[in-house]
Amino acid sequence: MLKLLLKKQLTEIFRNYFYDPKKNRVRSRAGTIGYILLFVILMVGILGGMFTALCLTLCAPLSAAGMDWLYFALMGLLAILLGTFGSVFNTFSSLYLARDNDLMLSLPVPVNALMASRLLTVYLMGVMYSIVVILPAVVVYWITVAASAGAIFGCLLLMLLISVFILTLSCALGWVVAKISLKLKNKSFITVIASLAFFGGYYFFYFKAQALIRDLLANAAGYAAKIKGTAYPLYLFGKVGIGDGAAMLIVSAVVFALFAVVWVLISRSFLKIATSSGKTEKRVYKEKTTKPKSISGALLRKEFRRFLSSPVYMLNCGLGTLLLPIAGAALVWKGGTIISVLNGVFGARAGCTPLILCAIICVLASMNDMATPSVSLEGKTFWLAQSLPVTPWQVLRAKLTMQLLLTGAPVLICFVCLPLIYPYTTPEMLVTVFVLLSYVLFSALFDLFLGLKTANLTWTNETTPIKQSVGAVFAMLSGFAYTILLCVGFMLLGGWKLGFTGYMALFGGVTLALCALLRLWLRKKGCNRFASL
């Protein structure tokens, strides 16, 4: 029974490797092998390679200074961090609030077996993520320092303890996430905020990594003394890796005791959380008059509600809305440095610096492509849009308007910051905002064009039209192509001869002409295609 349940859990997690949701059929053997190889390359080759390089940097210097334990403590903490992040959301979705809870609990399946299979799934996911950190650390230590019997046993025990501690921590954090999610009404924004916080923290530490490593190696003795004094458990944790007997006994006892406590707590709360339906708000009926809304307003509200209800949709298609105001604030804060760098590189030719600033805003605006998947996201309810007493153009115009509003306003906010850091003349400001708004209109029309051309209404997971469609890829690439053409035309193809104002006016005019052609296609062929989907 346990083996069958575990196979079911793992099949659900890696379902996309064996099943094509877009074509609604099993993948070919070659396709499955290709996906698995790609996953191995990403996990072992890229991620494992990054941590192997880090281990090679830290191992020899710390070992030579007699601080082998600090090496294992640092790499162990990284393994715990990555393993917990990789499995905590799986804990939340598969252990506590799985979609098949009602079905599985109605079957003659022991609750302990169901819980154990889900715990094993969480454990294996934690091992998969943590092993790409701790295994390179262990192998590098054996090769660089020593591979004695004590070191081998200590490293193997450390890997086991890390995996069990990750399971314990993931279950505890997953329980917290599950309890909070049952109290929340709007989970989409919480998911988006958490994801953005993680990405922000990741890139912050990524760019600070070299400085942190240099500081660690230069002041290793001082950090080691502080850890021994104020974080003694971390010191014992690192001593496990070098085979210290007392440390191995103490840390093992603590880790397994914590897991036992979590197991007891999960056993007592599993059924309660698994059968919870979430928070329901009690409302008192109050009679009121509903104001009629226009067709355009109702359709636009429908598009916004779909966008705001999906974290995947917001993160993948609306990131520019957030980044544009942040970029404007960054320009005001570090504008002097940015302008001096651009003038130093492109200052020999007039107009290059304001052109680059405009191109940067266009690149950020290109991260908004919500119009591309908006057609496919109608999915199985597409017949509703076709059955309503509205024209296809009214439906398509609502999709266009949403992208225009979510992109145009942030672009203007970012543009307002430009005169604060660069001495624009009035004509230069006018042609810059002309090009920016022309691009916003062009990107919305072109994204909708791609959405109609690559429409897929048979998806089973919304990530398919949002992230995995050909239209989404072309929408992203088109923004980069536009900005590259803007810069190349001015710097390499003689556009500078027209001057900045003349070139930007010409480029904006060409962009508006393309917008007119795209709108004409959407009004005629686009509407017909939408009606016949």
Backbone hydrogen bonds, N-H to C=O, Kabsch-Sander energy under -0.5 kcal/mol:
donor,donor_aa,acceptor,acceptor_aa,energy
5,L,1,M,-2.5
6,L,2,L,-2.5
7,K,3,K,-2.2
8,K,4,L,-2.0
9,Q,5,L,-2.2
10,L,6,L,-2.4
11,T,7,K,-2.2
12,E,8,K,-1.9
13,I,9,Q,-1.8
14,F,10,L,-2.3
15,R,12,E,-0.9
17,Y,14,F,-1.1
18,F,14,F,-0.5
18,F,15,R,-1.6
19,Y,15,R,-1.8
20,D,25,R,-3.0
24,N,20,D,-1.2
25,R,20,D,-1.5
27,R,18,F,-2.2
32,T,28,S,-2.5
33,I,29,R,-2.5
34,G,30,A,-2.4
35,Y,31,G,-2.3
36,I,32,T,-2.4
37,L,33,I,-2.7
38,L,34,G,-2.3
39,F,35,Y,-2.2
40,V,36,I,-2.5
41,I,37,L,-2.6
42,L,38,L,-2.3
43,M,39,F,-2.7
44,V,40,V,-2.8
45,G,40,V,-1.2
46,I,41,I,-2.3
47,L,42,L,-2.6
48,G,43,M,-1.7
49,G,45,G,-0.5
50,M,46,I,-2.1
51,F,47,L,-1.8
52,T,48,G,-2.1
53,A,49,G,-2.2
54,L,50,M,-1.7
55,C,51,F,-2.4
56,L,52,T,-2.4
57,T,53,A,-1.4
58,L,54,L,-1.9
59,C,55,C,-2.9
62,L,58,L,-2.1
63,S,59,C,-2.6
64,A,60,A,-2.5
65,A,61,P,-1.3
66,G,63,S,-1.7
67,M,62,L,-3.0
71,Y,67,M,-1.3
72,F,68,D,-2.0
73,A,69,W,-2.3
74,L,70,L,-2.4
75,M,71,Y,-2.4
76,G,72,F,-2.3
77,L,73,A,-2.1
78,L,74,L,-2.0
79,A,75,M,-2.2
80,I,76,G,-2.4
81,L,77,L,-2.5
82,L,78,L,-2.6
83,G,79,A,-2.7
84,T,80,I,-2.5
85,F,81,L,-2.2
86,G,82,L,-2.3
87,S,83,G,-1.1
88,V,84,T,-2.6
89,F,85,F,-0.6
91,T,87,S,-2.3
92,F,88,V,-2.1
93,S,89,F,-2.1
94,S,90,N,-2.8
95,L,90,N,-0.6
95,L,91,T,-1.6
96,Y,91,T,-1.4
97,L,92,F,-2.0
101,N,98,A,-1.3
104,M,100,D,-2.9
105,L,101,N,-2.6
106,S,102,D,-1.0
107,L,103,L,-0.7
107,L,104,M,-0.7
109,V,107,L,-2.7
114,L,110,P,-2.2
115,M,111,V,-2.8
116,A,112,N,-2.5
117,S,113,A,-2.3
118,R,114,L,-1.7
119,L,115,M,-2.2
120,L,116,A,-2.5
121,T,117,S,-1.7
122,V,118,R,-2.2
123,Y,119,L,-2.6
124,L,120,L,-2.6
125,M,121,T,-2.2
126,G,122,V,-2.3
127,V,123,Y,-2.3
128,M,124,L,-2.4
129,Y,125,M,-1.8
130,S,126,G,-2.6
131,I,127,V,-2.4
132,V,128,M,-0.5
133,V,130,S,-1.6
134,I,130,S,-2.4
135,L,131,I,-1.6
137,A,133,V,-1.3
138,V,134,I,-2.3
139,V,135,L,-2.6
140,V,136,P,-2.6
141,Y,137,A,-1.8
142,W,138,V,-2.5
143,I,139,V,-2.3
144,T,140,V,-3.0
145,V,141,Y,-2.7
146,A,141,Y,-1.3
152,I,148,S,-2.6
153,F,149,A,-2.6
154,G,150,G,-2.6
155,C,151,A,-2.5
156,L,152,I,-2.3
157,L,153,F,-2.4
158,L,154,G,-2.3
159,M,155,C,-2.2
160,L,156,L,-1.9
161,L,157,L,-2.8
162,I,158,L,-2.5
163,S,159,M,-1.9
164,V,160,L,-2.2
165,F,161,L,-2.7
166,I,162,I,-2.4
167,L,163,S,-1.9
168,T,164,V,-2.4
169,L,165,F,-3.0
170,S,166,I,-3.0
171,C,167,L,-2.3
172,A,168,T,-2.1
173,L,169,L,-2.8
174,G,170,S,-3.0
175,W,171,C,-2.1
176,V,172,A,-1.8
177,V,173,L,-2.8
178,A,174,G,-2.6
179,K,175,W,-2.4
180,I,176,V,-2.5
181,S,177,V,-2.6
182,L,178,A,-1.5
183,K,179,K,-0.5
183,K,180,I,-1.4
184,L,180,I,-0.9
187,K,185,K,-0.7
190,I,186,N,-0.6
191,T,187,K,-2.3
192,V,188,S,-2.4
193,I,189,F,-2.8
194,A,190,I,-2.5
195,S,191,T,-2.4
196,L,192,V,-2.7
197,A,193,I,-2.3
198,F,194,A,-2.1
199,F,195,S,-2.6
200,G,196,L,-2.8
201,G,197,A,-2.5
202,Y,198,F,-2.8
203,Y,199,F,-2.6
204,F,200,G,-2.0
205,F,201,G,-2.4
206,Y,202,Y,-2.3
207,F,203,Y,-2.3
208,K,204,F,-1.3
209,A,205,F,-0.7
209,A,206,Y,-0.7
212,L,208,K,-2.5
213,I,209,A,-2.6
214,R,210,Q,-2.4
215,D,211,A,-2.3
216,L,212,L,-2.3
217,L,213,I,-2.6
218,A,214,R,-2.1
219,N,215,D,-1.7
220,A,217,L,-0.7
223,Y,219,N,-2.2
224,A,220,A,-2.7
225,A,221,A,-2.2
226,K,222,G,-1.9
227,I,223,Y,-2.4
228,K,224,A,-2.3
229,G,225,A,-1.5
230,T,226,K,-3.1
231,A,226,K,-0.5
231,A,227,I,-2.1
234,L,231,A,-0.8
235,Y,231,A,-1.3
236,L,232,Y,-2.3
237,F,233,P,-2.4
238,G,234,L,-2.1
239,K,235,Y,-1.7
240,V,236,L,-1.0
240,V,237,F,-0.6
241,G,237,F,-0.6
241,G,238,G,-0.8
242,I,239,K,-0.6
243,G,240,V,-1.7
244,D,239,K,-1.9
248,M,244,D,-2.2
249,L,245,G,-2.1
250,I,246,A,-2.4
251,V,247,A,-2.6
252,S,248,M,-1.9
253,A,249,L,-2.1
254,V,250,I,-2.2
255,V,251,V,-2.7
256,F,252,S,-2.4
257,A,253,A,-1.8
258,L,254,V,-2.4
259,F,255,V,-2.0
260,A,256,F,-2.0
261,V,257,A,-2.1
262,V,258,L,-2.3
263,W,259,F,-2.5
264,V,260,A,-2.1
265,L,261,V,-2.2
266,I,262,V,-2.7
267,S,263,W,-2.4
268,R,264,V,-1.6
269,S,265,L,-1.6
270,F,266,I,-2.2
273,I,269,S,-2.4
274,A,270,F,-3.0
275,T,271,L,-1.7
276,S,273,I,-1.3
279,K,182,L,-2.2
285,Y,283,R,-0.5
291,K,289,T,-0.5
298,A,294,S,-2.4
299,L,295,I,-2.4
300,L,296,S,-2.4
301,R,297,G,-2.2
302,K,298,A,-1.9
303,E,299,L,-1.9
304,F,300,L,-2.3
305,R,301,R,-2.4
306,R,302,K,-1.9
307,F,303,E,-2.2
308,L,304,F,-2.8
309,S,305,R,-0.9
310,S,307,F,-0.9
314,M,310,S,-2.3
315,L,311,P,-2.7
316,N,312,V,-2.0
317,C,313,Y,-2.0
318,G,314,M,-1.6
319,L,367,M,-0.6
321,T,318,G,-0.9
322,L,318,G,-0.6
322,L,319,L,-0.8
323,L,319,L,-2.4
324,L,320,G,-2.4
326,I,322,L,-1.3
327,A,323,L,-2.9
328,G,324,L,-2.2
329,A,325,P,-2.3
330,A,326,I,-2.5
331,L,327,A,-2.3
332,V,328,G,-1.9
333,W,329,A,-2.2
334,K,330,A,-3.1
335,G,331,L,-0.7
338,I,334,K,-2.3
339,I,335,G,-2.8
340,S,336,G,-2.1
341,V,337,T,-2.2
342,L,338,I,-2.5
343,N,339,I,-2.8
344,G,340,S,-2.0
345,V,341,V,-1.7
346,F,342,L,-3.5
347,G,343,N,-1.7
349,R,346,F,-1.7
352,C,349,R,-1.4
355,L,351,G,-1.4
356,I,352,C,-2.5
357,L,353,T,-2.1
358,C,354,P,-2.0
359,A,355,L,-2.4
360,I,356,I,-2.3
361,I,357,L,-1.6
362,C,358,C,-2.0
363,V,359,A,-2.3
364,L,360,I,-2.1
365,A,361,I,-2.4
366,S,362,C,-1.8
367,M,364,L,-1.3
368,N,365,A,-1.7
369,D,317,C,-1.2
369,D,367,M,-0.7
370,M,317,C,-0.7
372,T,369,D,-1.4
374,S,370,M,-0.7
375,V,371,A,-0.6
375,V,372,T,-0.5
377,L,373,P,-2.5
378,E,375,V,-1.4
379,G,376,S,-1.7
381,T,378,E,-1.8
382,F,379,G,-1.5
384,L,381,T,-1.6
385,A,381,T,-0.8
386,Q,382,F,-1.4
387,S,383,W,-1.7
388,L,384,L,-1.3
390,V,388,L,-2.4
395,V,391,T,-1.4
396,L,392,P,-2.5
397,R,393,W,-2.8
398,A,394,Q,-1.4
399,K,395,V,-1.4
400,L,396,L,-2.2
401,T,397,R,-2.8
402,M,398,A,-2.0
403,Q,399,K,-1.4
404,L,400,L,-2.5
405,L,401,T,-2.6
406,L,402,M,-2.4
407,T,403,Q,-1.3
408,G,404,L,-2.8
409,A,405,L,-1.2
411,V,407,T,-2.0
412,L,408,G,-2.2
413,I,409,A,-2.0
414,C,410,P,-2.4
415,F,411,V,-2.4
416,V,412,L,-2.2
417,C,413,I,-0.7
417,C,414,C,-0.7
418,L,414,C,-0.5
418,L,415,F,-1.5
420,L,417,C,-0.9
421,I,418,L,-2.0
422,Y,418,L,-1.7
424,Y,422,Y,-2.0
429,M,425,T,-2.3
430,L,426,T,-2.2
431,V,427,P,-2.4
432,T,428,E,-1.9
433,V,429,M,-2.3
434,F,430,L,-1.8
435,V,431,V,-2.3
436,L,432,T,-2.4
437,L,433,V,-2.4
438,S,434,F,-2.0
439,Y,435,V,-2.4
440,V,436,L,-2.1
441,L,437,L,-2.2
442,F,438,S,-2.7
443,S,439,Y,-3.2
444,A,440,V,-1.8
445,L,441,L,-2.3
446,F,442,F,-2.9
447,D,443,S,-2.5
448,L,444,A,-2.0
449,F,445,L,-2.2
450,L,446,F,-2.4
451,G,447,D,-2.2
452,L,448,L,-2.1
453,K,449,F,-2.1
454,T,450,L,-2.2
455,A,452,L,-0.9
464,T,461,N,-2.2
466,I,462,E,-1.5
467,K,463,T,-2.8
468,Q,463,T,-1.3
468,Q,464,T,-0.9
473,V,469,S,-1.4
474,F,470,V,-2.4
475,A,471,G,-2.4
476,M,472,A,-1.8
477,L,473,V,-2.4
478,S,474,F,-2.4
479,G,475,A,-1.1
480,F,476,M,-1.2
481,A,477,L,-2.6
482,Y,478,S,-2.3
483,T,479,G,-1.9
484,I,480,F,-2.4
485,L,481,A,-2.4
486,L,482,Y,-2.3
487,C,483,T,-2.1
488,V,484,I,-3.1
489,G,485,L,-2.4
490,F,486,L,-0.9
491,M,487,C,-2.7
492,L,488,V,-2.5
493,L,488,V,-1.6
495,G,489,G,-2.0
496,W,490,F,-1.6
497,K,494,G,-1.4
498,L,495,G,-1.6
499,G,496,W,-1.1
502,G,498,L,-0.6
503,Y,499,G,-2.5
504,M,500,F,-2.4
505,A,501,T,-2.2
506,L,502,G,-2.2
507,F,503,Y,-2.9
508,G,504,M,-2.7
509,G,505,A,-2.0
510,V,506,L,-2.3
511,T,507,F,-2.1
512,L,508,G,-2.3
513,A,509,G,-2.0
514,L,510,V,-2.1
515,C,511,T,-2.1
516,A,512,L,-2.2
517,L,513,A,-1.9
518,L,514,L,-2.6
519,R,515,C,-2.6
520,L,516,A,-2.2
521,W,517,L,-2.2
522,L,518,L,-2.5
523,R,519,R,-2.6
524,K,520,L,-1.4
526,G,521,W,-3.4
527,C,522,L,-1.2
528,N,524,K,-2.0
529,R,525,K,-2.6
530,F,526,G,-2.4
531,A,527,C,-2.3
532,S,528,N,-1.4
533,L,529,R,-0.6
533,L,530,F,-0.8
